[in-house]
């Protein structure tokens, strides 16, 4: 299971570029997930995917269409890799809470409406905290 924030690096750096090698980018997160599964004995031909997300949860970023780009990216990536999508819940305006049970392969997805959107509230509170907390502490360079 992975969760990425953007389809690829902003400058479309090559996949072997260390600045692009971050799990926040779909292209790296997907490659890393598939490679780790194969290292642990999975056969690519047996892989199946369940995809969730792509919601426009940050209304201020509507011009970037990040959710739409992520949804299009993951479906295209899986098709290119020959991995069958057996379940999906993509797009919309709501964030989702996903629970995955690896032993059975079962996934549960719940859309968080405005009345139960504790994730957004928690993120807003955390942002306010880090914007007002003074940065302090020691740093060790090596």
N, C-alpha and C positions, 0 to 999 in steps of 0.2 A: 504494500500500500504506500502511495506517496501523495504528497500535496504540494503542488507548485504554484507559484504566483504569476509567472509570465511564460509564454511559449519558448522564447529563446533570449539570448543576451541582446542588449540594446544595439550593440554594434555588429551583431551576427558573427562574432568571433568563431574561429574553428573550434570544434568540440574538444580538441586536445589543448586549447589555450586555458591556462589555469584560472584566468580571470572569468572565463565563461563556465568553468567547472563548479557550479553551485546548484544545490538541490532546489533553489528557488526557481530555476529555469526548467521548463518541461522537457526540453530536449536532453538535458543532462540527467534529470530525475528518472525519466523513462528508461534511458540506456542503462543507468546504474541499477535500477530495479530488475530489468530483464537479465542483465549480466550476472547479478547476484543469484537470481533464481536458477540460471543455467549452471553456475558454479556449484550449487547445492543439489544438482541432479535433475532439474526440470528439463523437459524437452520443449523447445519453442513451439513445435507443432501442437502440443497439448495445452498451451496457455490460452486462457480466456480472460476477458476484461469486463469489469463493471465500472462505469465512469459516472461521476457525479460532480456537479458544480457549474462553473461558468456563469454564476448569477451576477447581475449588475448591482452588487450590494453597496458600492461606494458611488453614490449619485454624482459626486463632484468630478468623477473621472469618466463621465459618460462619453466624452469625445474619443477616448482611447479604446473603448470597447474591449477591455481586457478580458472579461468573462467570455465574450463571443469569440475572441481570438484564441483563448485557451481551449474552448470547446471544439472549435474547428481544428486546432492543432492536434489535440489528442485523438480525435476520430481519424484524421488523416495519417497520423503516425502509426496508429494501430493497424489501419488498412494496409499501409506500406509494409509493415513488419509481418503481415499475415496473421495477426492476432484477432480472433473473433470477439466482438462486443456482444455480450449476452444480456446486459442490462444497462440502462442509462437513465439519468435524470439530469438534464442539462438546461442551462439558461434560466430565465425568470429574474425576479428582483430580490429573491430571498437568499440569505445564507443557509447552509445546510449543516446538520449534525449527522455524521456518518459513523456507524459502528460496524466493524468488520470482524468476523469470526473465522480465523485462518483454518481451523480444523475442519470446518464444514464448507467454507467458501461462502457462507451466507453474509449478506450485507444489509444493513438497515439504514434508511435515509429519512430524515425528518427535516422538512423546511421550517425554518424559524420565522414566524410572522412577526410583525412589529410588536405584538403584545408579549411574545416570549423570546424576544431577541436579546438575550442576556450576553451573547458574544459581543455584539456591537457595543453595548453598554460597558462591558469589561474593557474592551479595547479603548474606548473613549476615556475611561477612568485611568487606565495605564498611561495613555498618551499625556494626559494632564499631569500625572505624577512625574513622569520623566522630564517634562518641559519645565517643571518648577523645582525639581530637586537639584541641588548644587552638585556638580561633579567633583569628587574628591577621591583621594586614595593614592597609594604608591604605585609606581610602574617600574618594572624591571626589564631592561633591554638586554638581549643576549645575542 
